[in-house]
Amino acid sequence: MEDLDALGLSPPPGWGESRDDKPTFEVWPENWEAVVLFCRLSTQWKLGAFGGFIGLDYVAVDATMRLLKIRQRERLFGQIQLMESAALAVLNLPLKKSLT
């Protein structure tokens, strides 16, 4: 919660409503591999000169997929790009607010 507060974000509906008080969300089975990969890439973001997020390091994405012996890389890469686009919109909100 403190991380969300620091970014000026509020938790999504249902946040923390699991039995062990960890955040939960539904993932469709066909997206599970992409979500797991996206989480594994959490340290591979490129940052701009003013601290804004630019996007994922695609060399690291490819290297991670190879290390994990992932097949169907093209399909998975498309899913990662969709999540990256959505994440960028949220991650860069504090920067946009500070510039206005």
N, CA, C and O atoms as a GROMACS GRO file, in nm:
protein
  400
    1MET      N    1   0.082  -0.120   0.000
    1MET     CA    2   0.000   0.000   0.000
    1MET      C    3   0.086   0.126   0.000
    1MET      O    4   0.052   0.224  -0.066
    2GLU      N    5   0.198   0.122   0.074
    2GLU     CA    6   0.284   0.240   0.080
    2GLU      C    7   0.341   0.273  -0.057
    2GLU      O    8   0.356   0.390  -0.092
    3ASP      N    9   0.373   0.168  -0.135
    3ASP     CA   10   0.425   0.190  -0.270
    3ASP      C   11   0.321   0.261  -0.356
    3ASP      O   12   0.354   0.353  -0.431
    4LEU      N   13   0.196   0.217  -0.346
    4LEU     CA   14   0.090   0.282  -0.422
    4LEU      C   15   0.073   0.427  -0.379
    4LEU      O   16   0.059   0.516  -0.463
    5ASP      N   17   0.074   0.452  -0.248
    5ASP     CA   18   0.061   0.588  -0.197
    5ASP      C   19   0.173   0.677  -0.248
    5ASP      O   20   0.150   0.792  -0.286
    6ALA      N   21   0.294   0.624  -0.250
    6ALA     CA   22   0.411   0.700  -0.295
    6ALA      C   23   0.396   0.741  -0.441
    6ALA      O   24   0.446   0.846  -0.482
    7LEU      N   25   0.328   0.658  -0.519
    7LEU     CA   26   0.307   0.689  -0.660
    7LEU      C   27   0.180   0.769  -0.684
    7LEU      O   28   0.149   0.805  -0.798
    8GLY      N   29   0.106   0.798  -0.577
    8GLY     CA   30  -0.017   0.872  -0.591
    8GLY      C   31  -0.130   0.789  -0.649
    8GLY      O   32  -0.222   0.843  -0.711
    9LEU      N   33  -0.123   0.656  -0.630
    9LEU     CA   34  -0.223   0.567  -0.686
    9LEU      C   35  -0.307   0.506  -0.575
    9LEU      O   36  -0.263   0.496  -0.461
   10SER      N   37  -0.428   0.466  -0.609
   10SER     CA   38  -0.512   0.396  -0.512
   10SER      C   39  -0.524   0.250  -0.558
   10SER      O   40  -0.515   0.222  -0.678
   11PRO      N   41  -0.546   0.158  -0.465
   11PRO     CA   42  -0.555   0.016  -0.501
   11PRO      C   43  -0.680  -0.012  -0.583
   11PRO      O   44  -0.781   0.055  -0.567
   12PRO      N   45  -0.673  -0.113  -0.670
   12PRO     CA   46  -0.791  -0.150  -0.749
   12PRO      C   47  -0.896  -0.215  -0.660
   12PRO      O   48  -0.864  -0.260  -0.550
   13PRO      N   49  -1.020  -0.222  -0.707
   13PRO     CA   50  -1.126  -0.289  -0.629
   13PRO      C   51  -1.086  -0.433  -0.598
   13PRO      O   52  -1.031  -0.502  -0.684
   14GLY      N   53  -1.113  -0.477  -0.478
   14GLY     CA   54  -1.082  -0.613  -0.438
   14GLY      C   55  -0.941  -0.635  -0.388
   14GLY      O   56  -0.905  -0.747  -0.352
   15TRP      N   57  -0.861  -0.530  -0.384
   15TRP     CA   58  -0.722  -0.541  -0.342
   15TRP      C   59  -0.715  -0.593  -0.198
   15TRP      O   60  -0.779  -0.538  -0.108
   16GLY      N   61  -0.638  -0.698  -0.176
   16GLY     CA   62  -0.616  -0.750  -0.042
   16GLY      C   63  -0.731  -0.830   0.014
   16GLY      O   64  -0.737  -0.850   0.136
   17GLU      N   65  -0.824  -0.876  -0.069
   17GLU     CA   66  -0.939  -0.949  -0.019
   17GLU      C   67  -0.921  -1.100  -0.024
   17GLU      O   68  -1.020  -1.174  -0.030
   18SER      N   69  -0.798  -1.148  -0.021
   18SER     CA   70  -0.778  -1.292  -0.016
   18SER      C   71  -0.762  -1.338   0.128
   18SER      O   72  -0.750  -1.255   0.219
   19ARG      N   73  -0.764  -1.469   0.150
   19ARG     CA   74  -0.755  -1.522   0.286
   19ARG      C   75  -0.624  -1.486   0.354
   19ARG      O   76  -0.622  -1.463   0.475
   20ASP      N   77  -0.515  -1.479   0.279
   20ASP     CA   78  -0.386  -1.448   0.341
   20ASP      C   79  -0.350  -1.301   0.327
   20ASP      O   80  -0.234  -1.264   0.346
   21ASP      N   81  -0.448  -1.216   0.294
   21ASP     CA   82  -0.433  -1.071   0.283
   21ASP      C   83  -0.330  -1.027   0.178
   21ASP      O   84  -0.269  -0.921   0.192
   22LYS      N   85  -0.312  -1.108   0.075
   22LYS     CA   86  -0.226  -1.069  -0.036
   22LYS      C   87  -0.316  -1.024  -0.150
   22LYS      O   88  -0.426  -1.076  -0.167
   23PRO      N   89  -0.271  -0.927  -0.229
   23PRO     CA   90  -0.353  -0.880  -0.341
   23PRO      C   91  -0.383  -0.995  -0.438
   23PRO      O   92  -0.297  -1.079  -0.463
   24THR      N   93  -0.503  -0.998  -0.490
   24THR     CA   94  -0.541  -1.102  -0.585
   24THR      C   95  -0.602  -1.039  -0.709
   24THR      O   96  -0.658  -0.930  -0.704
   25PHE      N   97  -0.590  -1.109  -0.819
   25PHE     CA   98  -0.655  -1.069  -0.942
   25PHE      C   99  -0.667  -1.194  -1.029
   25PHE      O  100  -0.590  -1.289  -1.015
   26GLU      N  101  -0.763  -1.193  -1.117
   26GLU     CA  102  -0.787  -1.308  -1.203
   26GLU      C  103  -0.701  -1.299  -1.328
   26GLU      O  104  -0.688  -1.192  -1.387
   27VAL      N  105  -0.644  -1.412  -1.366
   27VAL     CA  106  -0.568  -1.422  -1.491
   27VAL      C  107  -0.625  -1.537  -1.571
   27VAL      O  108  -0.633  -1.650  -1.521
   28TRP      N  109  -0.665  -1.512  -1.692
   28TRP     CA  110  -0.715  -1.619  -1.778
   28TRP      C  111  -0.601  -1.714  -1.809
   28TRP      O  112  -0.487  -1.670  -1.825
   29PRO      N  113  -0.629  -1.842  -1.818
   29PRO     CA  114  -0.523  -1.943  -1.841
   29PRO      C  115  -0.435  -1.913  -1.963
   29PRO      O  116  -0.314  -1.937  -1.960
   30GLU      N  117  -0.495  -1.861  -2.070
   30GLU     CA  118  -0.417  -1.834  -2.191
   30GLU      C  119  -0.322  -1.715  -2.175
   30GLU      O  120  -0.235  -1.693  -2.259
   31ASN      N  121  -0.338  -1.639  -2.067
   31ASN     CA  122  -0.250  -1.525  -2.041
   31ASN      C  123  -0.149  -1.551  -1.928
   31ASN      O  124  -0.063  -1.468  -1.900
   32TRP      N  125  -0.161  -1.666  -1.863
   32TRP     CA  126  -0.080  -1.693  -1.745
   32TRP      C  127   0.071  -1.684  -1.774
   32TRP      O  128   0.145  -1.621  -1.698
   33GLU      N  129   0.116  -1.747  -1.881
   33GLU     CA  130   0.259  -1.746  -1.914
   33GLU      C  131   0.310  -1.603  -1.935
   33GLU      O  132   0.421  -1.570  -1.892
   34ALA      N  133   0.231  -1.520  -2.000
   34ALA     CA  134   0.271  -1.381  -2.024
   34ALA      C  135   0.277  -1.302  -1.893
   34ALA      O  136   0.368  -1.220  -1.875
   35VAL      N  137   0.184  -1.326  -1.804
   35VAL     CA  138   0.184  -1.255  -1.675
   35VAL      C  139   0.307  -1.294  -1.593
   35VAL      O  140   0.372  -1.209  -1.533
   36VAL      N  141   0.337  -1.422  -1.591
   36VAL     CA  142   0.455  -1.469  -1.518
   36VAL      C  143   0.581  -1.408  -1.576
   36VAL      O  144   0.668  -1.362  -1.502
   37LEU      N  145   0.592  -1.407  -1.709
   37LEU     CA  146   0.709  -1.347  -1.774
   37LEU      C  147   0.717  -1.198  -1.742
   37LEU      O  148   0.825  -1.147  -1.711
   38PHE      N  149   0.605  -1.129  -1.750
   38PHE     CA  150   0.603  -0.985  -1.721
   38PHE      C  151   0.654  -0.958  -1.579
   38PHE      O  152   0.730  -0.864  -1.556
   39CYS      N  153   0.612  -1.040  -1.485
   39CYS     CA  154   0.660  -1.026  -1.347
   39CYS      C  155   0.809  -1.054  -1.337
   39CYS      O  156   0.879  -0.987  -1.260
   40ARG      N  157   0.858  -1.150  -1.413
   40ARG     CA  158   1.001  -1.181  -1.410
   40ARG      C  159   1.084  -1.067  -1.469
   40ARG      O  160   1.203  -1.056  -1.441
   41LEU      N  161   1.022  -0.983  -1.550
   41LEU     CA  162   1.091  -0.870  -1.614
   41LEU      C  163   1.083  -0.742  -1.532
   41LEU      O  164   1.117  -0.635  -1.582
   42SER      N  165   1.039  -0.750  -1.410
   42SER     CA  166   1.012  -0.630  -1.330
   42SER      C  167   1.134  -0.541  -1.308
   42SER      O  168   1.118  -0.423  -1.276
   43THR      N  169   1.254  -0.593  -1.325
   43THR     CA  170   1.374  -0.510  -1.306
   43THR      C  171   1.434  -0.465  -1.440
   43THR      O  172   1.545  -0.413  -1.443
   44GLN      N  173   1.362  -0.485  -1.547
   44GLN     CA  174   1.418  -0.457  -1.680
   44GLN      C  175   1.358  -0.334  -1.749
   44GLN      O  176   1.350  -0.329  -1.872
   45TRP      N  177   1.315  -0.237  -1.671
   45TRP     CA  178   1.257  -0.115  -1.727
   45TRP      C  179   1.366  -0.014  -1.761
   45TRP      O  180   1.461   0.003  -1.685
   46LYS      N  181   1.350   0.051  -1.874
   46LYS     CA  182   1.440   0.161  -1.912
   46LYS      C  183   1.379   0.291  -1.859
   46LYS      O  184   1.258   0.313  -1.869
   47LEU      N  185   1.465   0.376  -1.803
   47LEU     CA  186   1.420   0.504  -1.749
   47LEU      C  187   1.475   0.617  -1.834
   47LEU      O  188   1.586   0.610  -1.885
   48GLY      N  189   1.395   0.723  -1.846
   48GLY     CA  190   1.437   0.841  -1.921
   48GLY      C  191   1.520   0.935  -1.834
   48GLY      O  192   1.537   0.911  -1.715
   49ALA      N  193   1.569   1.040  -1.895
   49ALA     CA  194   1.656   1.136  -1.826
   49ALA      C  195   1.586   1.205  -1.709
   49ALA      O  196   1.652   1.244  -1.613
   50PHE      N  197   1.456   1.221  -1.717
   50PHE     CA  198   1.382   1.290  -1.611
   50PHE      C  199   1.308   1.192  -1.518
   50PHE      O  200   1.219   1.232  -1.444
   51GLY      N  201   1.346   1.066  -1.524
   51GLY     CA  202   1.289   0.967  -1.434
   51GLY      C  203   1.166   0.896  -1.484
   51GLY      O  204   1.115   0.808  -1.415
   52GLY      N  205   1.117   0.930  -1.600
   52GLY     CA  206   1.000   0.862  -1.654
   52GLY      C  207   1.037   0.726  -1.712
   52GLY      O  208   1.151   0.704  -1.754
   53PHE      N  209   0.942   0.637  -1.712
   53PHE     CA  210   0.964   0.505  -1.769
   53PHE      C  211   0.949   0.512  -1.920
   53PHE      O  212   0.852   0.569  -1.971
   54ILE      N  213   1.045   0.454  -1.993
   54ILE     CA  214   1.041   0.451  -2.139
   54ILE      C  215   0.978   0.322  -2.188
   54ILE      O  216   0.897   0.324  -2.282
   55GLY      N  217   1.013   0.212  -2.127
   55GLY     CA  218   0.961   0.082  -2.166
   55GLY      C  219   1.054  -0.026  -2.120
   55GLY      O  220   1.155   0.000  -2.054
   56LEU      N  221   1.020  -0.148  -2.154
   56LEU     CA  222   1.104  -0.262  -2.118
   56LEU      C  223   1.226  -0.268  -2.209
   56LEU      O  224   1.221  -0.224  -2.324
   57ASP      N  225   1.333  -0.323  -2.158
   57ASP     CA  226   1.454  -0.348  -2.237
   57ASP      C  227   1.427  -0.476  -2.317
   57ASP      O  228   1.427  -0.585  -2.261
   58TYR      N  229   1.405  -0.461  -2.446
   58TYR     CA  230   1.365  -0.576  -2.529
   58TYR      C  231   1.477  -0.679  -2.543
   58TYR      O  232   1.450  -0.797  -2.566
   59VAL      N  233   1.602  -0.637  -2.530
   59VAL     CA  234   1.712  -0.734  -2.530
   59VAL      C  235   1.700  -0.824  -2.408
   59VAL      O  236   1.720  -0.945  -2.417
   60ALA      N  237   1.665  -0.766  -2.294
   60ALA     CA  238   1.645  -0.844  -2.173
   60ALA      C  239   1.522  -0.932  -2.184
   60ALA      O  240   1.522  -1.044  -2.132
   61VAL      N  241   1.418  -0.884  -2.252
   61VAL     CA  242   1.297  -0.966  -2.272
   61VAL      C  243   1.335  -1.091  -2.352
   61VAL      O  244   1.298  -1.202  -2.315
   62ASP      N  245   1.407  -1.072  -2.461
   62ASP     CA  246   1.449  -1.184  -2.544
   62ASP      C  247   1.540  -1.280  -2.466
   62ASP      O  248   1.522  -1.401  -2.473
   63ALA      N  249   1.636  -1.226  -2.394
   63ALA     CA  250   1.727  -1.310  -2.316
   63ALA      C  251   1.651  -1.390  -2.210
   63ALA      O  252   1.680  -1.507  -2.188
   64THR      N  253   1.555  -1.327  -2.146
   64THR     CA  254   1.476  -1.396  -2.044
   64THR      C  255   1.393  -1.508  -2.106
   64THR      O  256   1.385  -1.617  -2.050
   65MET      N  257   1.333  -1.482  -2.221
   65MET     CA  258   1.255  -1.586  -2.287
   65MET      C  259   1.343  -1.703  -2.328
   65MET      O  260   1.302  -1.819  -2.318
   66ARG      N  261   1.465  -1.673  -2.373
   66ARG     CA  262   1.557  -1.782  -2.410
   66ARG      C  263   1.601  -1.861  -2.288
   66ARG      O  264   1.606  -1.984  -2.292
   67LEU      N  265   1.634  -1.791  -2.179
   67LEU     CA  266   1.675  -1.860  -2.057
   67LEU      C  267   1.565  -1.950  -2.002
   67LEU      O  268   1.592  -2.059  -1.950
   68LEU      N  269   1.441  -1.905  -2.015
   68LEU     CA  270   1.327  -1.983  -1.966
   68LEU      C  271   1.279  -2.086  -2.068
   68LEU      O  272   1.181  -2.157  -2.045
   69LYS      N  273   1.350  -2.092  -2.182
   69LYS     CA  274   1.316  -2.186  -2.290
   69LYS      C  275   1.169  -2.175  -2.333
   69LYS      O  276   1.099  -2.274  -2.350
   70ILE      N  277   1.126  -2.052  -2.349
   70ILE     CA  278   0.988  -2.024  -2.388
   70ILE      C  279   0.972  -2.040  -2.539
   70ILE      O  280   1.050  -1.986  -2.618
   71ARG      N  281   0.870  -2.116  -2.576
   71ARG     CA  282   0.836  -2.131  -2.718
   71ARG      C  283   0.730  -2.027  -2.751
   71ARG      O  284   0.680  -1.960  -2.661
   72GLN      N  285   0.698  -2.014  -2.874
   72GLN     CA  286   0.597  -1.916  -2.918
   72GLN      C  287   0.632  -1.776  -2.869
   72GLN      O  288   0.547  -1.705  -2.815
   73ARG      N  289   0.758  -1.737  -2.888
   73ARG     CA  290   0.804  -1.606  -2.840
   73ARG      C  291   0.728  -1.491  -2.903
   73ARG      O  292   0.702  -1.390  -2.837
   74GLU      N  293   0.692  -1.503  -3.029
   74GLU     CA  294   0.624  -1.393  -3.098
   74GLU      C  295   0.489  -1.362  -3.033
   74GLU      O  296   0.457  -1.245  -3.010
   75ARG      N  297   0.411  -1.465  -3.002
   75ARG     CA  298   0.282  -1.446  -2.937
   75ARG      C  299   0.300  -1.384  -2.799
   75ARG      O  300   0.229  -1.290  -2.762
   76LEU      N  301   0.394  -1.437  -2.725
   76LEU     CA  302   0.418  -1.390  -2.589
   76LEU      C  303   0.471  -1.247  -2.590
   76LEU      O  304   0.435  -1.166  -2.504
   77PHE      N  305   0.556  -1.215  -2.687
   77PHE     CA  306   0.609  -1.079  -2.697
   77PHE      C  307   0.497  -0.978  -2.720
   77PHE      O  308   0.500  -0.869  -2.664
   78GLY      N  309   0.400  -1.015  -2.802
   78GLY     CA  310   0.285  -0.927  -2.823
   78GLY      C  311   0.207  -0.903  -2.695
   78GLY      O  312   0.164  -0.791  -2.668
   79GLN      N  313   0.190  -1.008  -2.616
   79GLN     CA  314   0.120  -0.994  -2.488
   79GLN      C  315   0.200  -0.905  -2.392
   79GLN      O  316   0.143  -0.823  -2.321
   80ILE      N  317   0.331  -0.923  -2.391
   80ILE     CA  318   0.417  -0.841  -2.305
   80ILE      C  319   0.407  -0.694  -2.346
   80ILE      O  320   0.403  -0.606  -2.260
   81GLN      N  321   0.404  -0.668  -2.475
   81GLN     CA  322   0.392  -0.529  -2.521
   81GLN      C  323   0.260  -0.467  -2.480
   81GLN      O  324   0.256  -0.348  -2.447
   82LEU      N  325   0.152  -0.544  -2.481
   82LEU     CA  326   0.023  -0.492  -2.434
   82LEU      C  327   0.029  -0.454  -2.287
   82LEU      O  328  -0.018  -0.348  -2.246
   83MET      N  329   0.089  -0.543  -2.206
   83MET     CA  330   0.101  -0.514  -2.063
   83MET      C  331   0.196  -0.397  -2.039
   83MET      O  332   0.173  -0.315  -1.950
   84GLU      N  333   0.302  -0.390  -2.118
   84GLU     CA  334   0.398  -0.279  -2.107
   84GLU      C  335   0.328  -0.146  -2.134
   84GLU      O  336   0.349  -0.049  -2.061
   85SER      N  337   0.247  -0.141  -2.238
   85SER     CA  338   0.176  -0.019  -2.273
   85SER      C  339   0.083   0.026  -2.160
   85SER      O  340   0.078   0.143  -2.125
   86ALA      N  341   0.009  -0.070  -2.105
   86ALA     CA  342  -0.082  -0.039  -1.993
   86ALA      C  343  -0.003   0.005  -1.870
   86ALA      O  344  -0.043   0.099  -1.801
   87ALA      N  345   0.108  -0.062  -1.843
   87ALA     CA  346   0.190  -0.028  -1.727
   87ALA      C  347   0.251   0.111  -1.742
   87ALA      O  348   0.257   0.187  -1.645
   88LEU      N  349   0.296   0.146  -1.861
   88LEU     CA  350   0.357   0.278  -1.884
   88LEU      C  351   0.257   0.390  -1.854
   88LEU      O  352   0.293   0.492  -1.796
   89ALA      N  353   0.133   0.369  -1.892
   89ALA     CA  354   0.031   0.471  -1.866
   89ALA      C  355   0.016   0.496  -1.717
   89ALA      O  356  -0.007   0.610  -1.676
   90VAL      N  357   0.029   0.392  -1.636
   90VAL     CA  358   0.015   0.406  -1.491
   90VAL      C  359   0.147   0.452  -1.428
   90VAL      O  360   0.147   0.540  -1.342
   91LEU      N  361   0.257   0.393  -1.469
   91LEU     CA  362   0.387   0.425  -1.409
   91LEU      C  363   0.427   0.571  -1.430
   91LEU      O  364   0.494   0.630  -1.345
   92ASN      N  365   0.386   0.628  -1.542
   92ASN     CA  366   0.427   0.766  -1.572
   92ASN      C  367   0.326   0.870  -1.526
   92ASN      O  368   0.346   0.989  -1.549
   93LEU      N  369   0.216   0.828  -1.462
   93LEU     CA  370   0.118   0.924  -1.410
   93LEU      C  371   0.179   1.026  -1.314
   93LEU      O  372   0.154   1.145  -1.330
   94PRO      N  373   0.258   0.983  -1.214
   94PRO     CA  374   0.315   1.082  -1.122
   94PRO      C  375   0.401   1.186  -1.194
   94PRO      O  376   0.400   1.303  -1.157
   95LEU      N  377   0.475   1.144  -1.295
   95LEU     CA  378   0.559   1.236  -1.371
   95LEU      C  379   0.473   1.337  -1.448
   95LEU      O  380   0.503   1.456  -1.451
   96LYS      N  381   0.367   1.287  -1.511
   96LYS     CA  382   0.278   1.376  -1.586
   96LYS      C  383   0.212   1.478  -1.493
   96LYS      O  384   0.198   1.595  -1.528
   97LYS      N  385   0.172   1.433  -1.374
   97LYS     CA  386   0.109   1.524  -1.278
   97LYS      C  387   0.207   1.631  -1.232
   97LYS      O  388   0.168   1.746  -1.213
   98SER      N  389   0.333   1.593  -1.213
   98SER     CA  390   0.431   1.690  -1.164
   98SER      C  391   0.470   1.793  -1.270
   98SER      O  392   0.516   1.902  -1.237
   99LEU      N  393   0.451   1.759  -1.396
   99LEU     CA  394   0.486   1.850  -1.503
   99LEU      C  395   0.374   1.947  -1.537
   99LEU      O  396   0.396   2.044  -1.610
  100THR      N  397   0.254   1.924  -1.485
  100THR     CA  398   0.142   2.011  -1.518
  100THR      C  399   0.116   2.112  -1.406
  100THR      O  400   0.026   2.194  -1.417
   0.00000   0.00000   0.00000
